[in-house]
């Protein structure tokens, strides 16, 4: 019993140490006039806490938590990019694709880099992570707004979400479950929307996508 208790305490200490070693945050923004939205920014803490905003001055951003595996992959890509201590802009002459900004902060350390397009596969992979996160949060916003103000538009918002889910473009999907469950169970939504919301909620819980 004492040996088991000692192992358990060691495990707790290891977990506590692993959690305390997590530090730093990564910031991403994209500014692209004429697109929808024209600007968005995402900040991810090393522990997984994250925010999404569509204005630099937005004081009440959307808050969510990324799964540990997603967070670890994002920080691993940032590490491969030397935490943004090197330029990423391609020398190719390309059309405007939106100004992207990566920033890493950890105490007194603050590195950032801007680019329109990068040929570095790690930079492109990291940017795609943030694009997927942004896409997810916009689905969440659209669905919550439709559920509150435009019940006839709920099914359209659900269909758009379903397409992104089947294309593996949704990150931290559990954040969508409260609004999906609300739509699925409340009788004031049309049946087709209720059925689609229930199906999506089940697929998120089981991790199923289209074949």
Secondary structure, DSSP 8 states (H G I E B T S, - for coil): -HHHHHHHHHHHHHHHHHHHH---EEEEEEE-TTSSSSEEEEEEETTSEEEEESSTT-SS-EEEE--HHHHHHHHHHHHHTGGGTS----SS------EEEEEEEETTEEEEEEES----HHHHHHHHHHHHHHHHHHHHHHHHHHHHH-GGGHHHHHHHHHHHHHTT--SSGGGGHHHHHHHHH-TTS-HHHHHHHHHHHHHHHHT----
